[in-house]
């Protein structure tokens, strides 16, 4: 597989506040286990923090990549030849497309803590998906990478 001329990779990591909340979950587990002694308290602190951190990390482990002639968004892999024009969405536009303008057939890669997004039309007539909605911190760069990959395959 040949890399595109403008490679793109982004990991949709969870915000820092979620890691603090993970610590607070550990503290609450420690307080619950406080009546049982010091060792259970420490176990609750470590175990609760670790469990909440695993959940936060797994939610923030999605990646968006443009590799060769494909767009890989989470577990979806779409050839760029099947994609149309990309529309860069600011915070208000992204909110509109994930709420009242949303199509139930669309592929949505949503992360509520990322305010901007990219909406890419699907031009493949055999695919019932009308568009892809991708939460991204760098929608301009992703749109440029998709355009460069489309031009490289054409």
C-alpha positions, 0 to 999 in steps of 0.5 A: 500500500502506497502512502498518500502525498499528504499523510494524516493521522489523528487520535481522538484522545479524551480531554485532561479533565476525564483523567481527573475524573478517573482519579475522583472515581478512585477516591470515591472507591477508597472512601467506600472501602474506608471502614474496612481498613487501610489496605482495602482503602488503598486497593479501592484508590488504585483499583477504582482509578485504574478501572476509570482510566481504562474506560477513559483511555479506550473511549479516547483511542479512536484514530482517523487516518488517511493511508494510501487510497483509504480513509480509516475512521475508527473501525471503518475503512473507506476508499477515497474514490468513494468519497465526494467533497468535504465540508469543514464544520465549525462548532455551530455547524458541527452541532447542527449536523449531529443533531437536527440535520443528521441523517440516521443512515450516516456514519457518525464518528462523534466525540462530544468534547471535540467542537469541530468536524468534517462532513464528507459525502459518500458518492458510491451508488452501492453504499446507502451511507449519505455522508461521513461525520468525523469529529476532528480537531484539525478539519482543514488538514483532514480535508486537504489530506483527503483531497490529496489522496483522491488526486493521487488515485485519479 
